[in-house]
Amino acid sequence: MTDGEKTSKLKEIREIFSGAVEIIHQIRSPGLQESFRNIMGSAKTVKEIIEVLKTPEIVRNIENFRLASENMNEVATKIQNTLKHLEETGVIDEAKGLIKSAKSTMYSFSDNSQDLHEMSTSTKELFKSISSLVDELRITVAS
């Protein structure tokens, strides 16, 4: 190794040590020490939270939330299927038709002074259809 190479290596080593001394000096500064304390405090808090989340009660609660969510999704699917079934069977259209018929009967009753009995009969049919619809919904939701 030549004298120039030795001098270059010594200069490099001196720069490394100088940088290390500067880093040590910065680490000892009050601001950095406070930052380290904050980081350690945060890490401790996170560790405590993780430990609490591992307790049987919390694990059970999380599982209950998951099950409740699954059940809600199943209920939503069943309701959608029920509505689709009701549309396919024409029950909703029939109920709409009865409502229109009842409205028409009421209007014609007021315009033509028709018999009150006819309006009463139409209203009874409307309520029977609605009752059938409610019963069918109950059976579908129960299943």
ROGU-198901 format. One record per residue (C-alpha): residue in one letter; y, x, z. Coordinates in steps of 0.02 Angstrom, whole numbers, plus 50000, padded with zeros to 5 digits. Layout:
BEGIN
aYXZ
...
This chain:
BEGIN
m500005000050000
t501705007049954
d503225008050062
g504044994149960
e502564982749985
k502544986450172
t504404982750184
s504154966550089
k502724961250202
l503714965550359
k505204955650293
e504044940750258
i503274941850433
r505014943050511
e505564927250415
i504004917950472
f504314922550654
s506144918250636
g505654901050567
a504394898650708
v505714902950839
e506904890450758
i505554876850762
i505184880450946
h507044879850983
q507174862850893
i505654856150986
r506494860051151
s508084850651105
p508434835151212
g508524823551060
l506824828650995
q506074827851169
e506734810051187
s505994805651017
f504304812651073
r504394802251233
n504784786651131
i503334790151013
m502154792851159
g502764776751242
s502514767051081
a500774774451058
k500334769451237
t500954751751208
v499964750251046
k498404756651134
e498634743651272
i498844729851143
i497264735351053
e496314735051217
v496934717551255
l496424711751081
k494664718051117
t494454707251273
p493134693551260
e494424679751285
i495524685551141
v494024688751028
r493424671051067
n495164663851031
i495264673050865
e493544666450819
n494084648850868
f495624650350755
r494494656050613
l493304641350640
a494744629050651
s495444635750489
e493754633950403
n493574616150470
m495314611650406
n494844618350235
e493244608050236
v494214592350287
a495474595150148
t494064597050022
k493224581150085
i494864571450073
q495124577749895
n493354572649851
t493614555549931
l495204552649834
k494354558149674
h492904546249711
l494104531949747
e495004535149583
e493364536149488
t492724519749562
g494364510949523
v494694505349702
i496464512449698
d496854504149531
e496134487849597
a497234488749751
k498744492449641
g498304477449534
l498164466149686
i499844472149750
k500634468549581
s499804451649580
a500454447749754
k502214452849703
s502094442549546
t501484427649644
m502904429349768
y504194430349628
s503444415849535
f503354405849697
s505204408249725
d505624404449541
n504434390049507
s504224383049682
q502324385249670
d501154380649808
l501244391149966
h499354390649972
e499214401149812
m500324414749886
s499334414350048
t497694416449953
s498364431249854
t498994439450013
k497294436950096
e496454445049946
l497664459549956
f497284462550140
k495404461150108
s495534474349973
i496554485650086
s495284482950225
s493864487550105
l494814503050054
v495054508050236
d493214505050274
e492684515550125
l493864529550180
r493124529050355
i491354530250288
t491804544450172
v492744554250306
a491334551350431
s490064558450308
